[in-house]
């Protein structure tokens, strides 16, 4: 429930947004649902958003920018939930995205393994419920993905298949949940990942990662 430097649920913009979204909602489940769909659909999924300094991950910053990738959006959902009085925590998993674009694959060495893919868990009616708010409904429509829903009761994870039945998201390893953003752990894992590809972390993030690859829409 507590605010942190990154999950800054006590920041006025976060508190005000949580209050305005949940006004008139009585139960934690009702509040959680409206918060989830705000983050999923009103905060645009941007896989090339900046995220290589600790400051880049702050929930209030993502709210202001109106876009972010899985970790940004999951942190924002947790912050809004805490501001609304709902316990929340951030979780991570290694996944394979079988529909990852060719140009994004080039950035990460040619494969489709994404480490520390972010998700959220909210505690509703005595149990932790999984929430994956990363990809907005419009991006799903454009790419033929299956939107991840949320009802505050069931665990809806990233869809295993797209709308045409092609393999999409495959969970490889669940790294668990955290009360706060584990920046040191994630940075160390990224350094190890890039080292296996023959690059330093600094070299990898300094060459085009912050912006879209040439020709990428």
Buried (B, 14 or more C-beta within 10 A) or exposed (E): EEBBEBBBBBBEBBBEBBEEBBEEBEEBBBBBBBBBBBBBBEBBBBBBBBBBEBEBBBBBBBBEBEBBBBBBBBBBBBBBBBBBEBBBBBBBBBBBBBBBBEEBBEBBBEEBBBBBBBBBBBBBEEEBBBBBBBBBBEBBEEBEBBBBBBEBEEEBBBBEBBBEEEEBBBEEEBBEBBBBBBEEEBBEBBBEBBEEEEBEBEEBBEEBBEEBBEEBE
